[in-house]
Amino acid sequence: MTTPAHSPTHSLTTEGLTKSFGGVRAIDGASVAFHEGEINALIGPNGSGKTTFFNCVTGMIRPDAGTVSYQDRDVTGLPPHRIARSGIGRSFQLCRVFPRLTVLENVLVAVQPHGLLQRLRGSRNPADVGRARELLARVGIDHLEHAEARDISYGQQKLLELAGVLMGDPHTIMLDEPAGGVNPALVDRIADLVRELNAEGRTFIIVEHNMELVMGLSDHVVVFDRGRPIAQGTPAVVQDDPLVLEAYLGV
Ligand SMILES: Nc1ncnc2c1ncn2[C@@H]1O[C@H](COP(=O)(O)OP(=O)(O)OP(=O)(O)O)[C@@H](O)[C@H]1O
């Protein structure tokens, strides 16, 4: 795994990050610091801006204002492949796999340069194939290597997506709703994997609505409401914060 030259306390930070869609201010001057080497969660009510925040940070959309720093480097507005190269990997809320490619091919896609997808079946680097198989075993779906991705369960597709993310050997992994739509047994498997990968030194930033999972898994929780953080701290601290209750319950 890529080890950073130094270990800052803060992995990923934003200052005044802002993004509007027409009249909707999805991210509203958000200044956030995620902790290096920890399992961080980003939670908040529906529409509070979590996915937009992920998209701004990973270069999928350009923020209107503000900055994103990763390990003390300004990465604001860099395209997704440059963000990925800096050590950040991500998964998507609606799992992104290629339905007609096999499970193994889906993992190999993660290391193919753009435009080579059509040649995927013809040219395979044995080292990549070996690594892809290792990662499939790691996430527990190596027995499905030859199945088409559309034929495996949604939870297995989430594990497949995670294997693809790991192909890039990211130091920081951003997961957008890893447990959404996944059966409880696979949620436990995903949680165990996150713990294992974190114990190996990888930082996590996880958007998730499953509060039991978030509170059981995270070291540090950031709570968003209306595009900005309203609370942060340990799960215990955040759960007792009246602002958080107000945001969720509207009390
Ligand atoms: N491409 C877009 N065009 C217009 N409005 C958008 C777009 N993406 C997000 N929004 C709006 O921005 C706000 C924040 O949305 P976002 O999806 O980031 O929230 P979220 O916290 O991830 O929500 P959820 O928990 O429901 O996934 C919402 O009001 C949403 O409707």
PDBQT file of the ligand as one rigid body, heavy atoms in Angstrom, charges set to zero:
ROOT
HETATM    1  N1  LIG A 301     -27.208  17.339 -10.168  1.00  0.00    +0.000 N 
HETATM    2  C1  LIG A 301     -28.053  17.994  -9.377  1.00  0.00    +0.000 A 
HETATM    3  N2  LIG A 301     -28.894  18.917  -9.893  1.00  0.00    +0.000 NA
HETATM    4  C2  LIG A 301     -29.738  19.622  -9.108  1.00  0.00    +0.000 A 
HETATM    5  N3  LIG A 301     -29.825  19.478  -7.773  1.00  0.00    +0.000 NA
HETATM    6  C3  LIG A 301     -29.016  18.578  -7.197  1.00  0.00    +0.000 A 
HETATM    7  C4  LIG A 301     -28.088  17.791  -7.960  1.00  0.00    +0.000 A 
HETATM    8  N4  LIG A 301     -27.402  16.974  -7.098  1.00  0.00    +0.000 NA
HETATM    9  C5  LIG A 301     -27.889  17.245  -5.878  1.00  0.00    +0.000 A 
HETATM   10  N5  LIG A 301     -28.842  18.198  -5.932  1.00  0.00    +0.000 N 
HETATM   11  C6  LIG A 301     -29.572  18.760  -4.786  1.00  0.00    +0.000 C 
HETATM   12  O1  LIG A 301     -28.611  19.137  -3.821  1.00  0.00    +0.000 OA
HETATM   13  C7  LIG A 301     -29.058  18.818  -2.504  1.00  0.00    +0.000 C 
HETATM   14  C8  LIG A 301     -28.068  17.874  -1.837  1.00  0.00    +0.000 C 
HETATM   15  O2  LIG A 301     -28.167  16.590  -2.479  1.00  0.00    +0.000 OA
HETATM   16  P1  LIG A 301     -27.205  15.387  -2.112  1.00  0.00    +0.000 P 
HETATM   17  O3  LIG A 301     -27.580  14.249  -3.011  1.00  0.00    +0.000 OA
HETATM   18  O4  LIG A 301     -25.806  15.830  -2.131  1.00  0.00    +0.000 OA
HETATM   19  O5  LIG A 301     -27.640  15.075  -0.620  1.00  0.00    +0.000 OA
HETATM   20  P2  LIG A 301     -27.382  13.758   0.259  1.00  0.00    +0.000 P 
HETATM   21  O6  LIG A 301     -27.134  14.222   1.637  1.00  0.00    +0.000 OA
HETATM   22  O7  LIG A 301     -26.340  12.918  -0.384  1.00  0.00    +0.000 OA
HETATM   23  O8  LIG A 301     -28.799  13.046   0.168  1.00  0.00    +0.000 OA
HETATM   24  P3  LIG A 301     -29.187  11.496   0.403  1.00  0.00    +0.000 P 
HETATM   25  O9  LIG A 301     -28.858  11.162   1.811  1.00  0.00    +0.000 OA
HETATM   26  O10 LIG A 301     -30.666  11.491   0.135  1.00  0.00    +0.000 OA
HETATM   27  O11 LIG A 301     -28.402  10.695  -0.603  1.00  0.00    +0.000 OA
HETATM   28  C9  LIG A 301     -30.462  18.262  -2.662  1.00  0.00    +0.000 C 
HETATM   29  O12 LIG A 301     -31.380  19.297  -2.495  1.00  0.00    +0.000 OA
HETATM   30  C10 LIG A 301     -30.469  17.750  -4.091  1.00  0.00    +0.000 C 
HETATM   31  O13 LIG A 301     -31.770  17.735  -4.611  1.00  0.00    +0.000 OA
ENDROOT
TORSDOF 0
